[in-house]
Amino acid sequence: RYWRFPVGARSWPAAVGRRSARAMATGPSGARCRNRAVYAIVAIAILAVMLVSQHQFAGLWASRTPGSEDEAQRSLRYARAVSGRLRQEERAAVEDTRTAQAILPVGGRAGLTEPHETVDGARTAQAAPGGAVVAEPYELALTADAVRAAARDGVIVATFANLNHLDFVLNWVAHLRAAGLHNHFVGCTDDALRDELVRRRVRCARVESAMPVEEAKWGSSGFAAMGRTKGALLLRLLELDAAAVLFLDLDAVVLRDPLPYLLRAVQATGAELLMHSDSLVASTAVLDVDDAAPLEDLRRSIGPELNTGLFLIRPTNATRQAAREWVRVMADDKFFGNWKNDQQAFNQVLRQGLHYPPAGAQVAEAFGGLIKLGVLPVHLFASGHTFSVQRLHHKLQVRPFAVHVTFVNCDSPGKRSRLREAGEWLGPPDGIEHLDSAGLTLAEAAGTGAAGGEGAERFLWYDVDMPASLTADFAPVRGRVLRADSDPVVARHWQLMNHQLLQLRRALALAVASNRTLLLPRLLCGLETTTNFAHSGVRCPECGMELPYLCPTDHVLRMYFFLFFLLLELIIRMT
């Protein structure tokens, strides 16, 4: 009541003043004191919830009410088993390190053999000539010899991160290890991440950076610092002249080993730089979808922005010069105005003096004709749109080498959700994992208790009611953009979405009331959700996308808003 003032009041301070005077004159009653105490408790609860790190909000897909923690954890035996195995390996690593420190001669690692890889990719101690056992260091010194020793087939895989993105780091590493790629390292922008990765036996290197400890939001000073960190790390690796660099952002996950394809492409075309593209249309013919597919036709793919989240670059004089220019452009704070980023800076550098190739060419002469540039096939090195929206890999029946989770809403929670929906979230191994009812096999469901096995009463899932009348007659309009106030197809889209959201709302209420974990269904969208610009019903009319489509959850729900659901549950329990 003290947060509102009468409509007839001339000003808010006057209204508050009158109420304060009235309260002082009459004296605070016991009821008012209790009300104020409740308000204070609610305010403290709001502040506490908002201080929870953002990546925990995304875990609300499988959030649990208090009292069900043990049962929910027990139902995810696989995650616990992996976590236990990693803890055993970490203890073994500590013992290896103590042994090595006891017997390692002064001056250290001379004569050390190649480190041994266990089944799951963990590095173990190895015997050097002469019988001494030394431990493979997990903190990589960024020297030419160290990078050359860590590389495979002359390629080192690199990324960088801060502690805030530890879960993405673990997912990134798990995918590389599953693909048999152990020639990777993580650049750590803070000591906390470096110490944690050394503890977890992940090869890492400390890099200097002005990145903040929290997530760097688009357009912020931290986002500019993130771009500068990437440029500086790339330049340092190129100047070492020790290996080609396969640079992968944390949200670019490897699904299978891409090195054979990349090396063949380099050998066939002489390319010095192979870039991932934001192009939504593949220039490759349908018959050329396998691992022998050529690079994109440059005439058709050089127009869209080249993406700095996934690229292979060879250390040459020209690429080093381009990296220096990239770092120089980003050093000016004015460049990052108007929502620009490191990717646009790199495109600006490469397109200086770009010699456009003839039709059918797979490489172009970029950076004043000094660098041979190729563009990776968009169906084999997929974006968030071609993978999660177009589902191009399903249409072509081909598994991409890698997926870069772009074209996503809701920042990190949206990216995490995309990977979970695709069954490609492999980390973190310790903690509650996501369950997707659409992706569970009978055996997996029985193991988690989602299909009548042990603990089945802890989960709630439902089949979406989807009348055929709600899914008919969806198609992009021709030659114009849609209008929300006059196009009947937009009204039908809202009917389709609201019909599903109503079921989801009821399911959420039942899950809370019955103390169960809700398994989200896949949602069907009549029109594509596209941020910041109008469209005809789909973002890419020439992509041949059919409507309605199985849409990613971030096209419908905003993960940030689940904060209020958690807050509501907290307030209910308090009262």
LUMKOL-201616 format. One record per residue (C-alpha): x, y, z. Coordinates in pm, whole numbers, padded with zeros to 5 digits, always signed. Layout:
<recs>
XYZ ...
</recs>
This chain:
<recs>
+00000+00000+00000 +00293+00234+00060 +00415+00180-00299 +00100+00344-00444 -00035+00697-00419 -00387+00837-00480 -00484+00935-00833 -00578+01280-00709 -00241+01348-00547 -00051+01632-00705 +00284+01464-00668 +00431+01140-00547 +00642+01300-00270 +00333+01482-00139 +00133+01159-00127 +00413+00975+00046 +00456+01262+00286 +00090+01261+00381 +00094+00885+00433 +00414+00907+00639 +00262+01181+00854 -00057+00978+00900 +00145+00672+00996 +00350+00873+01247 +00037+01031+01395 -00152+00711+01447 +00148+00498+01541 +00247+00178+01365 +00013-00105+01439 +00119-00465+01475 -00037-00546+01136 +00161-00272+00965 +00483-00396+01120 +00411-00745+01001 +00332-00615+00651 +00655-00422+00640 +00846-00728+00758 +00690-00933+00479 +00781-00664+00225 +01139-00661+00352 +01165-01040+00333 +01024-01042-00020 +01268-00768-00125 +01560-00964+00018 +01438-01276-00160 +01416-01087-00491 +01771-00959-00448 +01902-01305-00357 +01741-01466-00660 +01870-01196-00896 +02222-01252-00768 +02212-01614-00879 +02431-01655-01185 +02253-01656-01519 +02356-02004-01623 +02157-02144-01329 +01837-01998-01473 +01871-02217-01780 +01868-02520-01553 +01508-02444-01468 +01399-02682-01743 +01466-02944-01478 +01422-02730-01169 +01299-02903-00857 +01111-02790-00554 +01291-02828-00220 +01262-03173-00077 +01305-03362-00404 +01676-03298-00452 +01798-03644-00354 +01545-03824-00571 +01611-03606-00875 +01986-03657-00845 +01943-04027-00794 +01736-04052-01113 +02030-03925-01317 +02270-04209-01251 +02480-04149-01558 +02573-03796-01458 +02669-03911-01111 +02876-04200-01247 +03069-03971-01477 +03124-03724-01197 +03253-04000-00969 +03488-04130-01235 +03628-03782-01294 +03688-03736-00922 +03885-04062-00918 +04090-03943-01213 +04153-03610-01043 +04282-03788-00732 +04505-04001-00954 +04632-03686-01125 +04726-03536-00789 +04923-03848-00701 +05093-03841-01044 +05193-03480-00990 +05331-03550-00641 +05533-03841-00775 +05667-03631-01060 +05762-03345-00831 +05953-03585-00610 +06164-03734-00891 +06173-03460-01158 +06531-03337-01197 +06613-02968-01190 +06553-02820-01535 +06269-03048-01569 +06108-03210-01874 +06398-03306-02096 +06340-03648-02247 +05966-03649-02175 +05782-03878-02413 +05449-03804-02577 +05174-03806-02310 +04945-04105-02298 +04575-04071-02373 +04329-04279-02174 +04000-04398-02319 +03820-04081-02217 +04102-03854-02324 +04249-03779-01983 +04623-03711-01978 +04827-03944-01761 +05183-03960-01642 +05430-04114-01885 +05769-04272-01854 +06066-04086-01995 +06385-04255-02117 +06578-04367-01813 +06275-04484-01621 +06168-04160-01457 +05794-04101-01439 +05681-03743-01489 +05336-03587-01508 +05210-03416-01821 +05148-03052-01727 +04795-02931-01789 +04895-02564-01799 +05038-02503-02144 +05318-02256-02193 +05248-02061-02511 +05584-02129-02669 +05658-02267-03013 +05788-02598-02876 +05492-02649-02643 +05231-02569-02910 +05409-02784-03166 +05416-03076-02922 +05046-03036-02840 +04938-03015-03206 +04817-03302-03422 +04880-03308-03797 +05020-02958-03757 +04694-02820-03610 +04618-02686-03263 +04254-02630-03156 +04204-02320-02941 +03940-02121-02757 +03929-01888-02456 +03692-01826-02165 +03646-01700-01811 +03520-01894-01510 +03163-01779-01572 +03151-02009-01877 +03296-02318-01713 +02998-02531-01817 +03049-02435-02183 +03421-02507-02152 +03352-02857-02021 +03100-02919-02299 +03351-02792-02560 +03626-03019-02427 +03397-03322-02397 +03296-03295-02764 +03657-03269-02877 +03760-03569-02672 +03463-03770-02799 +03576-03690-03155 +03931-03807-03076 +04075-03455-03085 +04313-03408-02793 +04522-03135-02960 +04332-02855-02791 +04374-02599-02516 +04163-02335-02344 +04292-01982-02299 +04196-01873-01946 +04130-01505-01889 +04134-01543-01510 +04328-01747-01257 +04013-01910-01120 +03934-02084-01451 +04297-02187-01498 +04310-02344-01153 +03978-02523-01207 +04083-02664-01546 +04417-02781-01409 +04222-02955-01132 +03999-03115-01394 +04302-03216-01606 +04214-02998-01905 +04503-02843-02099 +04489-02465-02060 +04699-02151-02083 +04672-01823-01896 +04609-01531-02132 +04595-01163-02052 +04254-01004-02093 +04037-00717-01973 +03726-00937-01989 +03496-00909-01687 +03421-01209-01470 +03053-01207-01569 +02906-01280-01911 +03004-01022-02174 +02676-00891-02315 +02652-00780-02676 +02742-00412-02708 +02908-00386-02367 +03268-00293-02291 +03321-00653-02186 +03211-00767-02530 +03475-00542-02686 +03736-00685-02446 +03632-01035-02549 +03695-00953-02917 +04033-00804-02837 +04127-01113-02638 +04046-01336-02934 +04252-01124-03173 +04551-01108-02938 +04546-01484-02874 +04526-01561-03246 +04811-01324-03327 +05029-01480-03058 +04970-01831-03190 +05042-01725-03549 +05362-01549-03447 +05485-01870-03284 +05476-02027-03634 +05432-02367-03469 +05096-02494-03604 +04785-02400-03794 +04506-02282-03563 +04154-02423-03564 +03976-02157-03361 +03642-02256-03210 +03427-02038-02990 +03285-02206-02681 +02948-02239-02855 +03106-02409-03156 +03099-02781-03075 +03266-03056-03275 +03041-03352-03361 +03308-03553-03545 +03672-03508-03643 +03692-03228-03904 +04070-03234-03953 +04081-03483-04246 +03830-03272-04439 +04004-02944-04355 +04349-03070-04448 +04221-03211-04779 +04058-02877-04858 +04380-02690-04784 +04581-02929-04999 +04334-02911-05288 +04290-02533-05296 +04600-02391-05128 +04376-02195-04892 +04544-02014-04605 +04217-01930-04429 +03896-02138-04418 +03605-01949-04262 +03266-02049-04124 +02988-01843-04281 +02663-01687-04161 +02513-01778-04498 +02180-01959-04463 +02182-02114-04812 +02421-02388-04919 +02573-02352-05266 +02665-02721-05262 +02453-02949-05478 +02238-03204-05296 +02447-03487-05442 +02766-03344-05287 +02668-03360-04921 +02916-03618-04797 +03268-03568-04666 +03397-03510-05019 +03181-03198-05061 +03375-02901-05200 +03406-02565-05033 +03124-02317-05093 +03103-02141-05428 +03261-01807-05342 +03041-01615-05584 +02736-01719-05382 +02880-01730-05029 +03125-01439-05003 +02844-01186-04949 +02717-01298-04604 +02933-01219-04304 +03222-01455-04237 +03202-01582-03880 +03501-01561-03646 +03359-01830-03419 +03496-02115-03633 +03788-02095-03873 +04116-02262-03970 +04412-02034-04035 +04767-02121-04137 +05067-01926-04001 +05202-01729-04299 +05339-01379-04335 +05010-01266-04489 +04787-01413-04216 +05010-01268-03944 +04986-00928-04112 +04607-00959-04130 +04590-01058-03760 +04797-00753-03665 +04561-00532-03864 +04263-00696-03692 +04413-00622-03350 +04489-00264-03456 +04132-00199-03574 +03983-00333-03250 +04220-00125-03034 +04010+00183-03110 +03710+00209-02877 +03520+00399-03145 +03507+00090-03365 +03275-00089-03120 +03015+00186-03138 +02679+00118-03298 +02683-00248-03180 +02985-00351-03389 +03197-00649-03287 +03523-00832-03356 +03362-01030-03637 +03277-00719-03833 +03632-00594-03776 +03777-00915-03921 +03543-00897-04221 +03650-00538-04276 +04015-00643-04277 +03968-00940-04510 +03754-00751-04760 +04016-00482-04812 +04119-00526-05174 +03916-00847-05208 +03947-00991-05558 +03611-01147-05642 +03658-01491-05796 +03496-01627-06112 +03184-01842-06087 +03255-02183-05936 +03581-02080-05767 +03642-02215-05418 +03902-01960-05305 +03927-01584-05331 +04221-01352-05288 +04144-01151-04976 +04331-00884-04777 +04465-00704-05081 +04514-01030-05270 +04759-01165-05010 +04545-01437-04848 +04372-01729-05021 +04031-01746-04855 +03779-02031-04866 +03433-02068-04710 +03338-02392-04535 +03019-02575-04646 +02726-02457-04436 +02576-02806-04414 +02898-02959-04278 +02993-02665-04056 +02645-02563-03947 +02512-02245-03790 +02235-02227-03534 +01988-02157-03813 +02084-02431-04059 +02109-02683-03774 +01824-02598-03535 +01574-02411-03752 +01616-02541-04108 +01738-02879-03977 +01941-02907-04294 +02135-03208-04170 +01807-03401-04135 +01701-03314-04488 +02038-03412-04636 +02094-03706-04400 +02446-03595-04311 +02604-03534-03971 +02792-03202-03960 +03152-03184-03849 +03067-02897-03617 +02781-02673-03509 +02824-02310-03416 +02521-02211-03208 +02442-01874-03366 +02111-01705-03454 +01992-01766-03096 +01778-01568-02854 +01852-01530-02482 +02233-01537-02496 +02396-01823-02301 +02071-01976-02169 +01942-01992-02526 +02262-02151-02656 +02262-02406-02375 +01900-02490-02449 +01974-02541-02821 +02251-02788-02745 +02035-02974-02495 +01747-03003-02738 +01984-03151-02996 +02128-03397-02742 +02469-03230-02776 +02511-03096-02423 +02784-03309-02268 +02873-03095-01972 +02909-03023-01698 +02936-03383-01580 +02863-03299-01216 +02522-03154-01145 +02165-03200-01261 +02137-03268-01631 +01865-03175-01874 +01609-03431-01986 +01423-03405-02315 +01114-03623-02339 +01129-03616-02719 +01486-03740-02721 +01463-04018-02464 +01472-04377-02585 +01280-04636-02388 +01600-04765-02231 +01715-04416-02133 +01372-04329-02000 +01364-04645-01791 +01708-04557-01656 +01596-04209-01550 +01256-04314-01426 +01072-04124-01700 +00888-04424-01843 +00761-04612-01546 +01095-04721-01403 +01230-04642-01057 +01159-04280-00971 +00902-04233-01249 +00676-04049-01005 +00933-03767-00991 +00874-03656-01352 +00584-03510-01543 +00551-03514-01921 +00264-03490-02161 +00173-03537-02525 +00085-03207-02688 -00269-03184-02820 -00229-03060-03179 -00546-03040-03390 -00481-03050-03765 -00690-02739-03808 -00430-02535-03618 -00134-02648-03832 -00282-02599-04180 -00231-02320-04436 +00101-02182-04316 +00330-02045-04587 +00548-01736-04632 +00380-01448-04811 +00528-01345-05146 +00684-01012-05223 +00610-00834-04894 +00649-00856-04519 +00382-00970-04277 +00169-00726-04081 +00059-00826-03734 -00261-00624-03752 -00398-00743-04085 -00251-01075-04201 -00472-01374-04115 -00169-01606-04109 -00030-01408-03812 -00356-01457-03622 -00342-01831-03695 +00017-01837-03569 -00095-01688-03236 -00375-01943-03213 -00129-02227-03267 +00122-02092-03014 -00135-02002-02747 -00291-02347-02774 +00049-02499-02688 +00140-02241-02424 -00185-02301-02240 -00097-02671-02212 +00254-02582-02098 +00120-02345-01832 -00111-02615-01696 +00174-02865-01696 +00397-02624-01502 +00124-02575-01243 +00077-02952-01209 +00453-03003-01179 +00475-02756-00892 +00165-02892-00720 +00284-03253-00746 +00653-03179-00673 +00768-03321-01007 +01015-03223-01275 +00849-03116-01601 +00995-03250-01925 +00942-02992-02198 +00788-03110-02525 +00898-02992-02868 +00697-02693-02984 +00558-02627-03332 +00569-02272-03472 +00353-02147-03756 +00588-01859-03841 +00956-01813-03768 +01063-01595-03479 +01313-01341-03608 +01462-01064-03399 +01494-00700-03501 +01350-00701-03853 +01026-00772-04036 +00995-01069-04268 +00756-01268-04481 +00709-01557-04240 +01059-01705-04253 +01400-01548-04218 +01531-01705-04538 +01265-01743-04812 +01514-01900-05055 +01604-02178-04808 +01293-02382-04890 +01189-02398-04526 +00849-02556-04466 +00592-02418-04225 +00497-02496-03956 +00834-02608-03821 +00974-02768-03506 +01105-02456-03343 +01379-02423-03080 +01245-02342-02736 +01414-02000-02738 +01189-01907-03032 +00891-01931-02796 +01004-01894-02434 +01244-01646-02279 +01472-01825-02036 +01536-01504-01843 +01170-01484-01744 +01187-01816-01563 +01350-01611-01288 +01003-01490-01197 +00872-01846-01182 +01147-01932-00933 +01072-01614-00738 +00699-01694-00729 +00771-02041-00590 +00998-01886-00326 +00734-01633-00218 +00465-01902-00202 +00682-02113+00027 +00759-01810+00246 +00392-01727+00294 
</recs>
